[in-house]
Amino acid sequence: TATKIYVINTQFSPSGRYLKKQFESSFEKMQLKQKVIYLENYNMEDIYEMAKHFEDDSIVLFGVYARDRDGKYFEFDENIRTLSKYSKQPIYGFLKFLLNKGIVGGNLSDGTAYGREIARMADEYIYGEKKISEIPIITHSINDLVFDLDQLKRYEISINKLPENSKIISYSSSFFQFYHDYKIELLVVLACFVCLCIFFFILLYFFEKQRSYKDSLIKVNEKLERNVHDRTVQLVQQQSQIINSARLVSIGEMASGIAHEINNPLTIIDLSANRITQRTSSENIIKSAGRISSTTFRISKIIKGLKHLAKDGDKSKFTDFHLIEAVEDVTSLCYEKFKENDIEFNINVDESIVIHGSIVQVAQVLLNLINNSFDELINVKGERKINLKAISIKKYDQEYVEISITDTGSGIPEGIRGKIMEPFFTTKKKNRGTGLGLSISKNNIEKHGGEFYLDESSSLTRFVFTIPLKAK
């Protein structure tokens, strides 16, 4: 009989804190006699070590742990697999996409099932079968009790001990069986790829046509200069060519617009890849599907960050916002290049910090400083590290947040420290910078009523800027 429950759930992300409230509410309603222990204030290495010593009379439940105490981020797939490898006890969860990643199973929430139920309600309303007021609110769980047979065997858990109506899934079937069972999903992925190819060749065709007509116009103009007597005829021909070219340009623009629709099949590809990952045991297929999902997820994060950073900062309104939002917009754009160049990027920002200002301008300042540090570290041998830190301070009888970005580069020579804030002053190679980044950043921070400066007392390169906190 279990005497304690370990809940592995981070307190360093909004979703983690929300889930803890749900856990506490559920445990209270269940009136559990077991002692509940939350593993929430640790780095992942500590939790891996604890997992080796979980007691035989304990139950382990995995919530979310995408970010640990040290500010490091983890992908769910990699994290749960590593945790399962070390865990002495079986790990249970509540998200179906974690199945076949290391959890034994449980009452698993499946987004597909919820989507299907919502679609059914929508059909009833759209086709006039029921009014909105007649569609009942679903108060019972539609989740399934699902368990991974391979994990059950690993921990020697008898199927007979599982609750009634439990579903057992085995991921050890052959690829041929997988293809036979999920042929439609594979065909959808293939169809999406074919659509992408068709759109590409349509664009290529119209671009080639446009280039052909442009060449024709040049030849017509040359002929007009050589044949003055036939000028009228040539002008008519030229006008005709221009009209046709304009039409092709319009068609080309329309084809370019169609390219935006690629996002729709991209979403389908991501969903299908997730389903493939859930239902196969082939490592090659899992890795390929994982790369598809991680790439589409990274694209969506990059697009979100670019939308914010592409806005006109001078026209953005000052509002209250969480500093971590601006930080996450910037890090979504920089994460991959830091990883590829072995640069360690550490973030120490309290998610509760709320400031008043322009999120666009603050994000642009952060991006400029981080890119400057990257350009400096790219050629540095040895330790490559960038630290982003934010702390609350009191200055001039007012509450501020002090944000600093420190790198382990070679530093800024004393002879030019007084010039680095001047417009058009740069030490970067040609085409690597305009010399306006620090000047614009300083101006943006001063608009917020803060300060922007180089900390010359630091042994490392450390830029600091302050912004007033949200008024209480």
C-alpha distance (Angstrom), angle and dihedral (degrees) to the residues before:
residue distance angle dihedral
T1 . . .
A2 3.80 . .
T3 3.80 116.7 .
K4 3.79 100.3 -179.3
I5 3.80 140.4 29.8
Y6 3.79 122.4 -146.8
V7 3.82 113.0 -153.2
I8 3.82 112.2 -164.1
N9 3.80 102.7 -158.9
T10 3.82 128.7 137.6
Q11 3.79 123.6 -124.8
F12 3.81 91.4 -161.9
S13 3.81 98.4 82.0
P14 3.83 132.5 54.4
S15 3.81 92.2 -120.0
G16 3.80 90.7 51.6
R17 3.78 93.1 51.8
Y18 3.81 91.1 47.1
L19 3.81 92.1 50.7
K20 3.78 91.6 50.8
K21 3.82 89.4 59.3
Q22 3.80 89.1 50.8
F23 3.80 91.4 49.5
E24 3.80 92.3 49.4
S25 3.80 92.0 48.4
S26 3.82 92.7 48.4
F27 3.80 94.4 45.9
E28 3.80 90.1 50.0
K29 3.81 92.0 52.4
M30 3.82 91.1 47.2
Q31 3.82 90.5 51.4
L32 3.80 90.8 -142.7
K33 3.78 119.5 -160.7
Q34 3.80 92.2 -157.1
K35 3.79 120.5 95.8
V36 3.81 111.5 -109.2
I37 3.83 115.9 -143.4
Y38 3.81 118.6 -171.2
L39 3.81 115.0 -150.1
E40 3.80 95.4 -162.5
N41 3.80 110.2 121.6
Y42 3.80 101.4 61.4
N43 3.76 140.6 91.7
M44 3.80 114.4 -110.3
E45 3.80 94.7 -108.2
D46 3.81 88.7 60.9
I47 3.80 91.6 49.9
Y48 3.82 91.5 49.0
E49 3.80 88.2 54.2
M50 3.84 92.2 47.8
A51 3.80 89.8 50.5
K52 3.81 89.9 64.7
H53 3.80 89.9 63.1
F54 3.82 104.3 41.6
E55 3.82 107.7 143.6
D56 3.80 122.0 -113.1
D57 3.82 90.1 -119.1
S58 3.82 93.9 55.7
I59 3.80 134.9 97.0
V60 3.82 120.4 -146.3
L61 3.82 120.9 -150.0
F62 3.82 121.3 -175.5
G63 3.82 118.0 -149.8
V64 3.81 115.8 164.7
Y65 3.80 128.4 -45.8
A66 3.80 107.0 169.5
R67 3.81 92.4 139.3
D68 3.81 129.3 32.5
R69 3.79 135.6 -159.2
D70 3.82 92.5 -83.0
G71 3.82 91.2 57.2
K72 3.81 93.0 -108.9
Y73 3.79 118.2 145.9
F74 3.82 124.0 -137.4
E75 3.78 133.1 -166.7
F76 3.81 112.2 -123.6
D77 3.82 94.3 -127.5
E78 3.80 95.6 51.7
N79 3.80 93.7 40.2
I80 3.82 98.2 51.7
R81 3.81 92.2 43.3
T82 3.81 91.8 53.6
L83 3.80 92.0 44.2
S84 3.81 91.4 49.7
K85 3.79 90.6 50.1
Y86 3.83 91.1 58.0
S87 3.81 99.4 35.0
K88 3.76 117.5 108.8
Q89 3.81 90.7 -163.8
P90 3.82 130.1 51.4
I91 3.81 114.6 -92.8
Y92 3.79 121.1 -135.4
G93 3.82 126.8 -161.8
F94 3.78 144.2 175.2
L95 3.83 104.1 -134.9
K96 3.79 117.2 85.2
F97 3.81 95.3 -149.9
L98 3.85 87.8 66.4
L99 3.80 89.5 64.5
N100 3.80 111.5 110.4
K101 3.80 88.2 21.5
G102 3.79 96.8 87.5
I103 3.81 109.9 -67.8
V104 3.79 120.3 113.1
G105 3.80 91.7 -139.4
G106 3.77 138.7 -107.8
N107 3.79 140.0 170.7
L108 3.80 92.4 -24.3
S109 3.78 124.7 -161.2
D110 3.81 110.8 -135.0
G111 3.82 118.9 -164.7
T112 3.80 89.8 -158.2
A113 3.80 91.9 59.8
Y114 3.81 92.2 49.4
G115 3.78 91.3 47.4
R116 3.80 91.1 50.5
E117 3.82 91.7 50.9
I118 3.82 92.6 48.7
A119 3.81 90.4 48.8
R120 3.81 90.1 52.2
M121 3.82 91.2 52.9
A122 3.79 90.7 47.2
D123 3.82 90.9 52.6
E124 3.79 91.1 51.9
Y125 3.79 90.3 54.2
I126 3.82 98.1 40.0
Y127 3.80 93.9 50.0
G128 3.79 92.5 45.9
E129 3.79 96.0 -114.1
K130 3.81 92.2 127.8
K131 3.77 139.3 8.3
I132 3.78 120.3 -122.3
S133 3.80 90.6 -105.2
E134 3.82 90.2 52.4
I135 3.81 95.2 55.7
P136 3.82 105.9 94.4
I137 3.79 121.6 -131.5
I138 3.79 110.3 -114.8
T139 3.79 108.0 -124.3
H140 3.80 98.8 165.6
S141 3.79 125.9 78.7
I142 3.79 117.0 -97.1
N143 3.80 92.3 -171.1
D144 3.80 121.4 117.5
L145 3.77 128.3 -129.3
V146 3.80 100.1 -120.3
F147 3.80 128.9 175.5
D148 3.80 134.2 -173.6
L149 3.81 109.8 -123.1
D150 3.82 92.4 -154.0
Q151 3.82 91.5 56.1
L152 3.82 91.5 45.3
K153 3.79 89.1 55.4
R154 3.81 92.0 45.7
Y155 3.82 92.4 56.5
E156 3.83 93.7 35.3
I157 3.80 93.1 -119.2
S158 3.79 112.2 164.4
I159 3.80 116.1 -128.3
N160 3.80 87.8 -139.0
K161 3.81 89.9 66.5
L162 3.82 93.1 59.2
P163 3.83 120.1 102.1
E164 3.78 118.9 -94.8
N165 3.83 117.5 -86.0
S166 3.82 90.7 26.9
K167 3.79 116.1 153.0
I168 3.80 119.2 -136.4
I169 3.79 118.0 -153.9
S170 3.78 125.1 -169.2
Y171 3.79 120.9 -161.7
S172 3.80 95.3 -170.4
S173 3.83 96.5 88.5
S174 3.83 120.0 119.3
F175 3.79 123.3 -94.6
F176 3.81 90.1 -113.6
Q177 3.79 89.9 58.4
F178 3.79 89.9 47.9
Y179 3.82 90.6 51.9
H180 3.79 90.7 48.8
D181 3.82 92.2 50.5
Y182 3.82 97.8 42.5
K183 3.77 103.6 29.5
I184 3.83 92.4 131.2
E185 3.81 93.6 57.1
L186 3.80 91.4 50.6
L187 3.79 91.3 48.3
V188 3.82 90.1 50.8
V189 3.81 90.1 54.4
L190 3.79 90.8 47.7
A191 3.82 91.9 47.7
C192 3.81 90.8 51.2
F193 3.78 90.2 51.8
V194 3.80 91.2 49.9
C195 3.82 89.7 50.6
L196 3.80 90.2 52.8
C197 3.80 90.2 51.9
I198 3.81 91.7 48.4
F199 3.81 91.9 51.2
F200 3.79 89.8 49.1
F201 3.80 94.2 52.1
I202 3.81 91.3 45.5
L203 3.79 89.6 55.9
L204 3.80 91.4 44.8
Y205 3.81 90.8 51.0
F206 3.80 94.8 51.9
F207 3.81 93.1 43.7
E208 3.79 89.5 52.6
K209 3.78 90.8 48.1
Q210 3.79 90.5 50.3
R211 3.80 91.5 51.3
S212 3.81 90.2 48.4
Y213 3.80 92.2 53.6
K214 3.80 91.5 46.8
D215 3.81 89.8 54.9
S216 3.77 89.3 48.4
L217 3.81 91.5 53.7
I218 3.79 91.0 53.1
K219 3.79 91.1 51.8
V220 3.80 90.6 48.5
N221 3.81 91.5 53.0
E222 3.80 91.2 50.5
K223 3.76 90.6 49.6
L224 3.82 91.6 49.5
E225 3.83 90.2 56.6
R226 3.82 91.3 51.2
N227 3.80 96.2 44.6
V228 3.80 108.6 48.7
H229 3.79 93.0 161.4
D230 3.77 91.2 58.1
R231 3.81 92.5 45.6
T232 3.78 95.6 119.0
V233 3.76 92.5 50.9
Q234 3.78 91.6 45.9
L235 3.82 92.4 49.5
V236 3.78 89.5 54.2
Q237 3.77 89.9 50.5
Q238 3.80 91.1 47.1
Q239 3.79 91.9 49.8
S240 3.76 89.6 50.9
Q241 3.78 90.7 50.4
I242 3.81 91.3 49.7
I243 3.80 91.7 51.3
N244 3.78 91.6 49.8
S245 3.79 91.2 46.4
A246 3.81 91.4 50.8
R247 3.77 89.4 51.6
L248 3.78 91.0 52.0
V249 3.80 90.7 48.5
S250 3.81 89.0 54.6
I251 3.78 90.9 49.1
G252 3.78 89.7 48.0
E253 3.79 90.6 53.0
M254 3.77 89.6 49.2
A255 3.80 90.1 51.4
S256 3.80 89.3 49.9
G257 3.78 88.4 54.1
I258 3.78 89.7 52.9
A259 3.79 88.1 57.2
H260 3.80 88.9 68.6
E261 3.79 87.8 64.6
I262 3.78 87.1 69.0
N263 3.80 86.0 86.9
N264 3.80 89.6 70.6
P265 3.81 96.5 58.7
L266 3.82 87.6 39.8
T267 3.82 88.3 61.9
I268 3.80 90.1 48.6
I269 3.81 89.5 50.3
D270 3.81 90.2 53.4
L271 3.82 93.3 49.0
S272 3.78 91.8 46.5
A273 3.79 91.5 47.7
N274 3.82 89.9 53.6
R275 3.79 91.0 50.8
I276 3.79 90.7 48.6
T277 3.82 90.3 51.0
Q278 3.80 90.9 51.4
R279 3.78 95.5 50.4
T280 3.80 108.5 41.0
S281 3.78 135.4 69.5
S282 3.80 95.9 -161.5
E283 3.81 107.7 117.0
N284 3.80 92.2 -152.8
I285 3.79 92.3 53.1
I286 3.83 92.0 44.6
K287 3.80 91.3 51.0
S288 3.81 92.3 47.1
A289 3.80 92.8 47.2
G290 3.80 90.1 45.9
R291 3.78 91.2 53.6
I292 3.81 89.5 50.4
S293 3.83 92.4 51.2
S294 3.80 95.4 43.7
T295 3.81 91.0 48.3
T296 3.80 94.3 50.5
F297 3.82 90.2 45.6
R298 3.81 91.5 50.3
I299 3.84 90.4 48.4
S300 3.81 91.0 53.8
K301 3.82 91.9 49.1
I302 3.80 91.7 48.0
I303 3.81 91.8 49.1
K304 3.81 90.6 50.1
G305 3.80 91.5 50.8
L306 3.78 92.9 45.8
K307 3.81 91.5 51.2
H308 3.78 89.8 58.4
L309 3.78 96.1 41.9
A310 3.81 94.1 44.6
K311 3.79 92.9 60.6
D312 3.80 121.1 102.9
G313 3.78 101.9 -95.9
D314 3.81 93.1 -162.4
K315 3.81 90.6 60.7
S316 3.79 97.5 43.7
K317 3.80 116.7 110.2
F318 3.79 124.6 -120.1
T319 3.79 110.3 -111.4
D320 3.79 139.6 156.1
F321 3.82 111.0 -91.4
H322 3.79 140.1 158.0
L323 3.79 111.7 -97.6
I324 3.81 90.5 -138.9
E325 3.84 88.9 66.4
A326 3.80 91.9 63.2
V327 3.81 90.5 43.6
E328 3.82 92.5 52.2
D329 3.84 91.8 48.2
V330 3.79 89.6 56.2
T331 3.80 98.6 40.6
S332 3.82 91.1 52.4
L333 3.81 87.4 64.3
C334 3.82 96.9 42.8
Y335 3.81 103.6 37.5
E336 3.80 97.6 87.2
K337 3.81 97.7 48.8
F338 3.83 90.7 47.7
K339 3.77 89.4 52.6
E340 3.79 93.9 47.5
N341 3.81 92.1 50.2
D342 3.85 96.3 43.8
I343 3.79 93.5 -115.2
E344 3.82 115.0 153.3
F345 3.81 111.5 -137.3
N346 3.80 116.3 -167.4
I347 3.80 124.6 -171.0
N348 3.79 122.4 -162.4
V349 3.80 105.1 175.4
D350 3.80 125.2 140.3
E351 3.81 106.0 -128.0
S352 3.81 90.7 -145.0
I353 3.83 93.8 65.1
V354 3.83 109.8 114.7
I355 3.81 120.1 -173.3
H356 3.77 134.5 -176.1
G357 3.78 117.0 -123.5
S358 3.79 145.2 63.6
I359 3.80 113.7 -35.1
V360 3.81 88.8 -160.9
Q361 3.82 94.3 55.7
V362 3.81 93.4 43.6
A363 3.82 90.9 49.8
Q364 3.82 90.4 49.1
V365 3.82 90.9 52.0
L366 3.81 91.2 49.5
L367 3.80 92.3 47.3
N368 3.81 92.3 49.5
L369 3.83 93.5 50.8
I370 3.81 93.4 44.0
N371 3.81 91.6 49.3
N372 3.81 90.2 49.3
S373 3.81 89.4 53.4
F374 3.81 90.7 47.3
D375 3.82 92.2 51.5
E376 3.81 89.0 51.1
L377 3.83 95.9 46.6
I378 3.80 96.7 44.5
N379 3.81 90.7 81.1
V380 3.82 97.0 35.1
K381 3.78 119.6 110.4
G382 3.76 118.9 -146.4
E383 3.81 124.4 16.1
R384 3.79 114.5 22.8
K385 3.76 112.3 -173.1
I386 3.81 138.1 149.4
N387 3.81 120.4 -168.4
L388 3.81 122.7 -163.7
K389 3.81 112.5 -167.9
A390 3.81 133.9 173.4
I391 3.81 126.2 -170.2
S392 3.80 134.2 169.9
I393 3.82 116.0 -113.8
K394 3.78 137.8 173.7
K395 3.78 117.3 -128.7
Y396 3.79 131.9 163.5
D397 3.84 88.5 -0.2
Q398 3.78 90.5 -60.4
E399 3.81 133.9 105.8
Y400 3.81 115.4 -113.9
V401 3.77 138.4 170.7
E402 3.80 114.1 -129.5
I403 3.80 112.6 -149.7
S404 3.80 119.7 -168.5
I405 3.79 133.1 -177.1
T406 3.80 115.3 -162.6
D407 3.80 127.6 -178.2
T408 3.80 134.4 -175.6
G409 3.80 94.4 -128.0
S410 3.78 127.1 130.5
G411 3.82 92.0 -84.7
I412 3.81 134.1 -125.7
P413 3.84 116.2 -67.3
E414 3.81 114.1 -115.9
G415 3.80 91.4 -124.2
I416 3.80 94.2 66.5
R417 3.81 102.5 33.3
G418 3.81 90.8 98.2
K419 3.81 91.4 53.5
I420 3.78 103.8 46.2
M421 3.84 93.5 89.1
E422 3.81 92.4 52.6
P423 3.83 116.9 105.8
F424 3.83 115.4 -99.5
F425 3.81 93.8 9.7
T426 3.81 110.2 130.8
T427 3.79 138.6 155.2
K428 3.80 94.0 -163.5
K429 3.76 124.2 109.6
K430 3.79 120.7 -94.3
N431 3.81 114.2 -68.3
R432 3.82 90.4 13.2
G433 3.80 97.5 93.5
T434 3.81 145.1 -1.4
G435 3.79 98.5 -144.7
L436 3.81 91.8 -119.4
G437 3.82 101.3 97.8
L438 3.82 99.7 88.1
S439 3.81 92.7 37.7
I440 3.81 92.3 53.6
S441 3.81 91.9 42.6
K442 3.81 91.4 52.6
N443 3.82 90.7 49.1
N444 3.83 92.0 49.7
I445 3.80 93.2 50.5
E446 3.81 92.3 47.6
K447 3.82 88.3 53.6
H448 3.80 85.8 60.1
G449 3.79 91.2 54.0
G450 3.81 92.5 -107.4
E451 3.80 139.0 113.6
F452 3.81 131.3 -107.9
Y453 3.80 121.1 -164.4
L454 3.80 149.1 138.7
D455 3.80 113.2 -103.0
E456 3.81 100.3 -130.8
S457 3.81 92.1 -180.0
S458 3.81 90.8 67.0
S459 3.81 119.1 93.8
L460 3.82 88.0 -143.4
T461 3.79 128.9 53.5
R462 3.80 103.1 -83.7
F463 3.82 125.7 172.2
V464 3.80 118.0 -168.6
F465 3.78 133.5 -169.0
T466 3.80 132.4 173.7
I467 3.81 131.0 -148.8
P468 3.82 128.3 -175.7
L469 3.79 115.2 -103.1
K470 3.79 120.8 -122.1
A471 3.81 110.2 -74.1
K472 3.80 112.1 -106.4
